[in-house]
Amino acid sequence: MFPAFFESLGIPGYMAAVVAVIETVGGILLILGAGTRIVSLVLAFVLLVAIFTAKISAGLLNGYELDLALIAIAVSLVLTGSGVWSIDSLFGKNRKQ
């Protein structure tokens, strides 16, 4: 069903599995605070593609307003990085000695 939706948009059906893996693994990594900047950048890209392929015709309200909010959150994470309680802080440059 999900691959058929992608194919109806002109996107190859196998991309449904790719997007599902990116969103699932990316969400887990964000919760853990691992690779926050890279993961946020990838998720923002996936959201932009979703807006321009599937949701733009629905308009802003009841269309892609949530996606815009999630992109704003992702961009803020790209710019600020993860916090003190993240895996990134254990292994990153900002670790205090």
N, C-alpha and C positions, 0 to 999 in steps of 0.2 A: 504494500500500500504506500509506504513512504517513498520507495524508489519510483513508483509510478507518478507520484506528485512531482518529483524532481524532473522526470522525463516530460511531464506536461509543461514544464517551464523551459524546456530546451536544454536541461542540464543532464548529463549522463546519470543513470540510475545508481551506479556504484558510488557516486559522490554522497549519497544519503548515508552510507556507512562511514565514509570519511568524516563527514560533518558530525555524526553521532559520536564517533570516537574523540574528535577534537573537543567537542563540548563536554563530554563526560570526563575525560582525562584532564582537560583544562580546568574544569570546575573543581575537581579534587585537588589539583596542584595549587589553585588559588586559595582553597580552604587551608591547605598546609603551609602556604606561603613559600612555595618552591618555584623558582623561575618566574616570579610574578610579572616582571616587565615584559618578558618575551611572550608568556602565555596571554597576558592582557592584550598585547599587540595582535596576536593571532586571532583571539576572540573578537576584537574590534573589527578586524578584516572580515571575518565570517558574518558578523552582524551587518556590515555595510553591503556585502553581497546579497544577504537576505532581503535587505530593504529594497535594493535596486532590481532584484529579480522577482520577488514575490509580493512585496507589501506596498510598493509605491502607488499602485493603482487604488488602494484602499484609502489613501490620504493620511494626513497626520493623525487625526483623532480616530481611534479604533483601528488604526493601521500600524504605523511604525513609531508611535510615541514612546513605547516601552523600549524599543530597540535603540532609539536615540539616547534615552536615559542610561541604558547599559553601555553604550559607546562612550558616553561622558564619564562613567565610572571607570571603564577600562583605560581611557586616556589619562585619567587622574592617577591610576595605578602605574601606568607607564612612566609618568613624570615623577611620581613620588616614591615608587618602589614599595617594598613590604615593610612591615613594622618590626618591633623588637621581638615579638613572640613568634616569628616566622622561621622556617628552615633557612631561608636566605640569610637571615642575620647571624645564624650559627656559622655559616661557611663563607659569608661575603666579606667584602672589603671593609664594611662598616662595623666589623666585630672589634670590640674594645679589648685591649690586651692588658 
